[in-house]
Amino acid sequence: MISVDRGRYGCVIDAESDPDPGAGSVADLGPGRGRLVTAMKARELGKGSIVVGDRVALAGDTSGSAGSLARIVRVEERTSVLRRSADDTDPLERVVVANADQMAIVCALADPEPKTRFIDRCLVAAYDASLDPLLVLTKSDLASPTKLRAFYRPLDIPMLTTRQPLDAQTLTRLHKALDGKITVLIGQSGVGKSSLVNALVPDAGRAVGYVNAVTGKGRHTSSSAIALPLPGDSGWLIDTPGVRGFGLGHVTPDRVVEAFGDLAEGTADCPPGCDHLSPDCALDAWAAAHDAQARLESLRRLLRSRDPADQSRDPAD
């Protein structure tokens, strides 16, 4: 499924499994990409949500012709689920997308300023969902990526840097990183996510916003998630609405620690049941010896935000 809009679901019938490949030519997505079918959810499925990326079974009119409407009668088992919560103290989770392979975290180097805490939250969510993370740093024409790349180098995350205008070599590197995968794009408003989508999928037509000069925050230009086929039958790109925060109330503290792989060996000498916030935590000495105090502070900010008694908010959100 590639889109959701007011109770109508955009579904793609795969070309290889299409029972009627000659039907619905007006909805064809191109050679080898299948065709688009509009569907509604069958009543027997109940109130459970269906999200972009779900694989579903259809019944009824699957021709894809104008005015046709199929029914979603079954949602297949998901291979991955990306979730977020309203805030860190809210255990109620919201499924963002299903069945993605990779999360591309888009962060501007300037205008707006980079938010490392937001990136860290996205990394935690990616690892929790078993998605491979990819960090895409935009607007290098406005600021150098050196400091931010060095900050995340210990995590061994693939990183790409872009500038405007986007040159052919960088575009090729982006396509190579996305090739053959289902990638979900996550980023705060104004970081240039829509511009990337339009460059990668020329006929996407995603609206490009701006950054408020006073607040430094971007304007939301995408109102819902949508999956877009990359050119050449090479994968899918799921564009999501710009967000200002990424709640992790559904992620256990142990999973938060696991997301900081560069700190993992430092926990070996921690006392049993260590919350990594107490004075006797072994991570303090380890981080000092390995010049990792900044990474440790990022970890602890996330752990503290999970405590309902701590009402402080992450300024990055």
N, C-alpha and C positions, 0 to 999 in steps of 0.2 A: 504494500500500500504506500502511495507516495504523497497523499495530501488528505487533510480533513477540513471541511468547511460547512458549518451549520448542518450537521447531520448527514452530509454527503461525503462519500469517501472515494478518492481517486485511486483506482487499482490498475496495475499493469499485468496483463496476461502475457506470461513469458512466451517468446516466439517458439521455443522448442516444445512447449506443452499446450500450445493453442489448438483447441479442437476445431476451430474454424478460421484458419489463417487468411481466408479471403474476405472475411467480414470486417465491417467497421473501418474501411480504409481511411475515413476522415480522422480517425483517432490513432493512426499509426505513429509510432515514435521513431521510426527509421529502421533500416535494415538490421535484423537481429535483435532489436530492442523490444519487440512486442507491440501491444496496442493498449490504449487507455480505455478503461471502462469505469463508468460512474455507478456507485453502489450505495445501498443503505444497509444498516445493520438489522439482521433478522431479530424479531422480538424475543425468540427463545434464547438468545445470547445474554439477555438480562442487561444489567447496568455496567458490567465490566467495560473498561475503556479499550478502544482500539487506537493504536498510535501509528504514526509514520514509521515505516520499516517493518511492520507486522506482515507476516505471510498468512494469507487467508484463502479459504475455499469459497467459491462463488456459485450461485445458482440463479436461475431466471434468465433474463435477457442479457447476455454477455457480448452482444454484437459490437457495442461501443458506438453505435450510430446515434445521431442527434436525437435527444429526448428519451433514449433508452435508460433503464435503471435495473441493475442487477441486485442481488441480495448476498450479503456476507453471512454465511451459515456456520463457519468454523474459523477459529484463530489457531494457527499451528504453534507448536511449542517454540518458545524464543531461545535463541542461542546466546543473546546478551540483552541486558536491559540497563539503559542509562536513566538514573533517577536523580531528582533533586527535591528538597523540602523547602517550605516557605522560609524557615530560618533554622538555626542550629539547635533550638530547643523543641522543635516541632517534629515528632517522629512520623507524622503523616507524609508519605512520599508521593511524588508525582512522577509518573513515567514520562520521560522526554522523548526518547526514540527507542526502537527495538531493533535487534539483529544487526547493529553496526559492528564494524571491525576495528575502527580507528576513530579517535577524537583529535581533531585539529583545533588547538586552542589559539585563537587569533588575538594578538596583543599589539597595540600601537607603541612605538618607541617615544612618541610625543603627540600631543594634540589628539586625544587626551594622554596624560602621563601614564606610564605603565604601572599596573597594580599587581605586584608580586603575590599578594595574599589571594587575590582572585585566581591567579594562575595556579597557586598551590591547591586551592579548593577544587578546581577543575581536575587537577592531577589526581587528587584523592578519589573523586567521583569516577574518573576513567579507570583507575586501578580497581576500584570496587566493582565496576561493571565488566572487568576483564577486557578493556579496550586498550589498544596500543596508542600512547599519546604522541602527538606531533605538535611542536611549538612553532607557530608562524608569526614572526615579528615584522610588522608593517611600518611604513613611513620612515625608513632608514635615510631618506633624503632630508629628514628634519632632525634626526638625532642618531648618534652612534649606537650600534647594538652590542658593543664590546662588553660593557658592564653586565648587561642582562644575560648575555650568552655565558659569561663566566660564572654567574650566579647559579645557573641551572646545569652547567657542564658536569658536576659530580653525579647527577642523576642519569647521565648517559641517555638523554632524550634527543631524538632527532630534531634539529632546528633548521628552519629556513628563514631567510631575511628578504623582504621585498621593499621596493621603493616605487614612487610614481614619477614618470610613467613606468609601467611594468615592462621590462625588456624581454625579448624572446628567450634568452637563456634561462632567466628566472622562471618564466612560465613553463618551460620544458621541465625544470626541476620539480615544480609543483605537480605537474601531470605525472611525473615518475613516482612521486611520493604517494599519489592517490590511485595509481594504476591498479585495477583489479580489486579494489576494496570498496566497502561501503563506509564512507567517512562522514561523521557528523561535525559540523563547524559550530564552535562555541566561542562567543566573544561578547564583550560589553559594547554598548552602542557607541558608534563613532570611530571604531578602530579600523574600519575599511573592509569589513567582512563582505558586504554587498558588492564592493568593487572587485574583490577577489572572485566572487561567484560569477560576476558578469564577464570577467576575463577568462575564467575556466570554462564557462558554459555561455558562449556568446549570445544565444537566443533566450537566456534566462530572463532578462529584463527586470532584475531586482532593483528597487528604488535605492538611491544613494542618499544618505543623510548628511548632517553636518554636526559640528561640535559647538556648543554654546560657549562663547568667549568668556562669559562671566562665571558660569558654573563648572566649565570644563567637562561637562557630560554630553554624551551624544543623544541624538533623537532616534527613537525606535522607528525603523523603516520596514521591518518585516513583522507581520502580526501573527504568523503561524509557521510551523515547520513545513518544509516541502522537500521532497527528494527529487533531484535533477540528474538525468543521465549524462555522464561525461562523454565527450566526443569519442567515437571510435570503439564503442562497446567496451570501454575500459574501466567501468565502475560507476558508482553512484555517489553524489554529493548531497548530504542533507543539510540544508540551510535552516538555522533556528533563529527565532527572534532574539535581538540583543537583550542581554540581562545585566543588571547591576549587582546582583548577588547570587551566590550558589550555596543554598542551605545544605548542610550535611547531617541533619538530625537523624537520618536513616542509617548512617554509617557508624559502625561500632568503633570505639577508641582504638582497638587493636588494628583495625583496617586503616585508620588514619596514620598510625605509626608505620605500617607496612608501606604506605605510599612514599615515605621518605627513605628510599632504599640506601642512600648514601650514609644514613645514620644507623643502619641496622646493626652493624658490628659493634657499635658503641653501647648497645643495650645489654651486651653479654654479662657485664659486671653489675647490672642493676639488681637491687634486692627483689625478692619474689613479690609479685603484685605491684610493682612500681608503676605509678601513674605518670612518670616522667615530668612531674611538676614539683615534686618534693625536693627539699635541700639535699637529701642523700642520693639523688639520682646520679648514676655514673656517667650520664651523658654530658654533664658539665665539664668534667675533666677531659673526657674524650674529645669533645668539640673544641676545647681550648688547644689541645695537642694537635688537632688536625685542621685548625683554622676554619671551623664549621659553625661558629657561633650564630651567624645569620640564618643558616638553615635550621638550627635548633630553635631559634626564636620563632621562625615561621611555624614549625611543628607545635610549639607550645601555645602560640596564639590560637591555633585551631582547637587544641585540646581544651584550653580555657573557655573558648566560646561555647563548648558543649555543656558547660555547667550552668544550670538554671539560676544558681545563686549569683553568678557573675553576669551582671547586666550590661557590661561594657560591650560595645559593638565594634566590629572590625571596620575602620574607616574606609577600607577598600570597597566595602559593600554599600 
